[in-house]
Amino acid sequence: MTKPAEIDAEPTPFGSIEPFSEADLHALAEPLCRDPQYNEHRLALRRKLGTLAKAFLARGKGELPPLLARTSLHAPHPFNGKRVARIWTYLCRDKAEKARLKKVVGADLAKDLDAAYRNAYLCIAAESEALEVSLRIHSDAWFDGANFQRRVAAEGPKGLTKLLNELEGFTLRLDDWKGEWVCGGLGPERVEEFFGYYKPGEHRLLIDRRFPAPANQPAVRALSFAPEVPEHLLDELSRLVPLYRFAAWSKESDFLFG
């Protein structure tokens, strides 16, 4: 299903980074996540996330890989199952990088690359009871998943193990499996174990860090609304950039066609 242009238009970011609020997360809870009356609250959250992505790109200008920032829908619609339980901003390869990949693989194979989920992407997300920072490779992002897998096979697990262990607080996950690989204390054998299971094009791969904000624990939830939280999320997203460079296909990390 294709998103209509009128609901896919990017909202204007705020002029400066804004802290999150109780209303932001509350509007993502059941049954409010299905109620159009809360669209304005979710739009405010979408704009806050978009502002974070804009700040991230501005601060990393000249140092980041070429990335394009977008945000997810804030209104219930058939495209999202008429339910908005999660809103996120994502950063994936920009149009020029997509065009570069299309030239390598041909227009037929790369015709769906314009969809963000068909590319590896960095993400900051909000749910009713958590905030999240992650690097995600969807099952349909075959080029990036296969590039990641083949790089580890070609170079061995030590380089990736070092990168993952620099991400203490994050967890490597495979699709919706119960198993998890906690970064910070992994050995090469654990990384080999993960890639023994992972199948690009079939499994979703993610490295995430979640910051719980349970509604039934007001003191803990209040921490998510502290003024310094958005800056902390940006710092955590920056920590994922070396792993993104390692995994995603690029001219510098070409383990598919090079």
C-alpha positions as CSV (number, residue, x, y, z in Angstrom):
1,M,0.0,0.0,0.0
2,T,1.4,3.4,-0.9
3,K,1.0,6.4,1.4
4,P,-1.0,9.2,-0.2
5,A,1.0,12.4,-0.7
6,E,-1.3,14.5,1.6
7,I,-0.5,12.3,4.7
8,D,3.1,11.7,3.8
9,A,4.2,15.3,3.7
10,E,6.9,16.1,6.3
11,P,5.8,18.5,9.0
12,T,7.9,21.5,9.8
13,P,10.4,20.8,12.6
14,F,10.5,23.1,15.6
15,G,13.0,25.9,15.7
16,S,14.9,24.2,18.5
17,I,15.0,20.8,20.3
18,E,12.0,20.3,22.6
19,P,11.7,17.9,25.5
20,F,9.1,15.2,25.4
21,S,5.9,15.5,27.4
22,E,3.3,13.2,29.1
23,A,0.8,14.1,26.2
24,D,3.4,12.8,23.6
25,L,3.5,9.3,25.0
26,H,-0.1,9.2,26.3
27,A,-1.4,9.7,22.7
28,L,0.3,6.4,21.7
29,A,-1.4,4.2,24.3
30,E,-4.5,2.1,23.7
31,P,-7.2,3.1,22.8
32,L,-6.0,6.6,22.1
33,C,-3.6,5.5,19.4
34,R,-6.7,4.8,17.2
35,D,-8.4,8.1,17.9
36,P,-8.0,10.9,15.4
37,Q,-8.8,13.4,18.2
38,Y,-5.2,12.9,19.4
39,N,-3.6,13.6,16.0
40,E,-2.5,17.0,17.2
41,H,-0.6,15.5,20.1
42,R,1.0,12.9,17.9
43,L,1.9,15.6,15.3
44,A,3.7,17.6,18.0
45,L,5.7,14.4,18.9
46,R,6.4,13.8,15.2
47,R,7.7,17.4,14.9
48,K,9.9,16.9,18.0
49,L,11.4,13.8,16.5
50,G,11.9,15.5,13.1
51,T,13.7,18.3,14.9
52,L,16.1,15.8,16.5
53,A,16.9,14.3,13.1
54,K,17.6,17.7,11.7
55,A,19.9,18.6,14.6
56,F,21.7,15.2,14.2
57,L,22.4,15.9,10.5
58,A,23.5,19.5,11.2
59,R,25.9,18.5,14.0
60,G,27.4,15.7,11.9
61,K,27.7,17.7,8.7
62,G,30.8,16.6,6.8
63,E,31.4,13.6,9.1
64,L,28.2,11.5,8.7
65,P,27.5,9.2,5.7
66,P,25.0,10.7,3.2
67,L,21.7,10.4,5.0
68,L,18.1,11.5,4.5
69,A,15.8,12.2,7.5
70,R,12.1,11.3,7.5
71,T,9.4,10.8,10.1
72,S,6.5,8.3,10.3
73,L,2.8,9.0,10.2
74,H,1.0,10.5,13.1
75,A,-2.6,9.9,12.1
76,P,-4.5,6.6,12.0
77,H,-4.8,5.4,8.4
78,P,-5.2,2.1,6.5
79,F,-1.5,2.3,5.8
80,N,-0.7,1.9,9.5
81,G,-3.6,-0.3,10.4
82,K,-5.5,2.8,11.7
83,R,-3.3,2.7,14.8
84,V,-0.4,4.9,15.8
85,A,1.3,3.1,18.7
86,R,4.8,4.2,17.6
87,I,6.2,7.3,16.0
88,W,9.8,7.5,14.8
89,T,12.3,9.5,12.8
90,Y,14.6,7.6,10.6
91,L,17.8,8.3,8.7
92,C,18.6,6.2,5.7
93,R,20.8,6.6,2.6
94,D,20.0,9.8,0.7
95,K,18.8,10.0,-2.9
96,A,22.3,10.2,-4.4
97,E,23.4,7.1,-2.5
98,K,20.3,5.2,-3.6
99,A,21.0,6.3,-7.2
100,R,24.6,5.0,-6.8
101,L,23.3,1.6,-5.7
102,K,20.7,1.5,-8.4
103,K,23.5,2.0,-11.0
104,V,25.4,-1.0,-9.6
105,V,22.5,-3.5,-9.3
106,G,20.3,-2.2,-12.2
107,A,16.9,-0.5,-12.2
108,D,14.9,-3.7,-11.9
109,L,16.6,-5.0,-8.8
110,A,16.7,-1.6,-7.1
111,K,13.2,-0.4,-8.1
112,D,12.0,-0.5,-4.5
113,L,14.9,1.2,-2.8
114,D,12.9,4.4,-2.5
115,A,11.0,2.8,0.4
116,A,12.9,3.7,3.6
117,Y,12.5,0.2,5.1
118,R,14.3,-1.3,2.1
119,N,17.5,0.4,3.4
120,A,19.4,0.1,6.7
121,Y,18.4,3.1,8.8
122,L,19.2,4.8,12.1
123,C,16.1,5.5,14.3
124,I,14.8,7.4,17.3
125,A,11.3,6.2,18.3
126,A,8.7,6.8,20.9
127,E,6.1,4.4,22.2
128,S,3.6,4.8,25.0
129,E,6.0,3.3,27.5
130,A,9.4,3.7,26.1
131,L,11.8,5.7,24.0
132,E,14.3,3.9,21.7
133,V,17.4,4.5,19.7
134,S,18.3,1.9,17.1
135,L,19.9,0.7,13.9
136,R,17.6,-1.4,11.9
137,I,17.8,-3.6,8.8
138,H,14.4,-4.8,7.7
139,S,13.9,-8.2,6.2
140,D,13.2,-6.4,2.9
141,A,16.5,-4.5,3.1
142,W,18.3,-7.4,1.4
143,F,21.2,-5.4,0.0
144,D,22.3,-4.1,3.4
145,G,21.6,-7.3,5.2
146,A,23.6,-9.3,2.7
147,N,26.4,-6.8,2.7
148,F,26.6,-6.9,6.5
149,Q,26.6,-10.7,6.5
150,R,29.2,-11.0,3.8
151,R,31.5,-8.5,5.4
152,V,31.6,-10.5,8.6
153,A,32.2,-13.7,6.6
154,A,35.1,-12.1,4.7
155,E,36.8,-10.3,7.6
156,G,35.9,-12.6,10.4
157,P,33.9,-11.6,13.6
158,K,36.6,-9.7,15.5
159,G,36.1,-6.3,13.9
160,L,32.3,-6.4,14.4
161,T,32.7,-7.8,17.9
162,K,34.9,-4.7,18.8
163,L,32.2,-2.3,17.3
164,L,29.4,-4.0,19.2
165,N,31.3,-4.0,22.5
166,E,31.7,-0.2,22.2
167,L,27.9,0.0,22.3
168,E,27.4,-1.0,25.9
169,G,23.7,-0.5,26.8
170,F,22.6,-1.7,23.3
171,T,21.4,-5.2,22.4
172,L,21.7,-7.0,19.1
173,R,18.4,-8.8,18.2
174,L,17.2,-11.1,15.5
175,D,13.7,-10.5,14.3
176,D,11.2,-11.4,17.1
177,W,13.3,-14.2,18.5
178,K,13.6,-14.3,22.3
179,G,17.4,-14.6,22.1
180,E,19.4,-11.4,22.4
181,W,23.1,-10.5,22.2
182,V,24.0,-7.9,24.8
183,C,26.6,-5.5,23.6
184,G,29.6,-4.7,25.9
185,G,30.7,-8.3,26.7
186,L,30.3,-10.3,23.5
187,G,33.0,-12.7,22.3
188,P,33.6,-13.5,18.6
189,E,31.9,-16.8,19.0
190,R,28.7,-15.1,20.0
191,V,28.8,-12.9,16.9
192,E,29.4,-16.0,14.8
193,E,26.4,-17.6,16.5
194,F,24.2,-14.7,15.5
195,F,25.2,-14.8,11.9
196,G,24.7,-18.6,11.8
197,Y,21.0,-17.8,12.4
198,Y,20.6,-14.6,10.4
199,K,19.2,-14.8,6.9
200,P,19.1,-11.5,4.9
201,G,15.8,-11.1,3.1
202,E,14.1,-13.4,5.7
203,H,15.0,-11.9,9.1
204,R,14.9,-8.4,10.6
205,L,18.1,-7.4,12.3
206,L,18.3,-4.6,14.9
207,I,20.6,-3.1,17.5
208,D,18.6,-1.1,19.9
209,R,18.7,0.7,23.3
210,R,15.3,1.2,25.0
211,F,14.6,3.7,27.8
212,P,11.4,2.4,29.6
213,A,8.8,5.0,30.6
214,P,6.1,2.9,32.2
215,A,2.9,4.7,33.0
216,N,2.5,2.7,36.2
217,Q,5.8,4.1,37.5
218,P,5.3,7.9,37.5
219,A,8.8,8.6,38.9
220,V,10.5,6.5,36.2
221,R,8.2,7.9,33.5
222,A,8.9,11.5,34.5
223,L,12.6,10.9,33.7
224,S,11.7,10.7,30.0
225,F,10.4,14.2,30.1
226,A,13.6,15.8,31.5
227,P,15.0,18.6,29.3
228,E,18.3,16.7,28.8
229,V,16.7,13.5,27.4
230,P,16.6,14.6,23.7
231,E,20.3,15.5,23.7
232,H,21.0,12.1,25.3
233,L,19.2,10.3,22.5
234,L,21.2,12.2,20.0
235,D,24.4,11.1,21.7
236,E,23.3,7.5,21.7
237,L,22.4,7.7,18.0
238,S,25.9,9.0,17.2
239,R,27.3,5.9,18.8
240,L,25.6,3.8,16.2
241,V,27.1,5.6,13.2
242,P,30.3,3.4,13.0
243,L,28.2,0.3,13.0
244,Y,26.0,1.8,10.2
245,R,29.1,2.5,8.2
246,F,30.3,-1.0,8.8
247,A,27.0,-2.8,7.8
248,A,25.3,-0.7,5.1
249,W,26.3,-1.1,1.5
250,S,28.4,1.9,0.3
251,K,31.3,2.6,-2.1
252,E,33.6,2.2,1.0
253,S,31.9,-0.9,2.3
254,D,31.1,-3.0,-0.7
255,F,31.0,-6.7,0.0
256,L,28.4,-7.5,-2.6
257,F,29.9,-6.4,-5.8
258,G,33.4,-5.1,-5.1
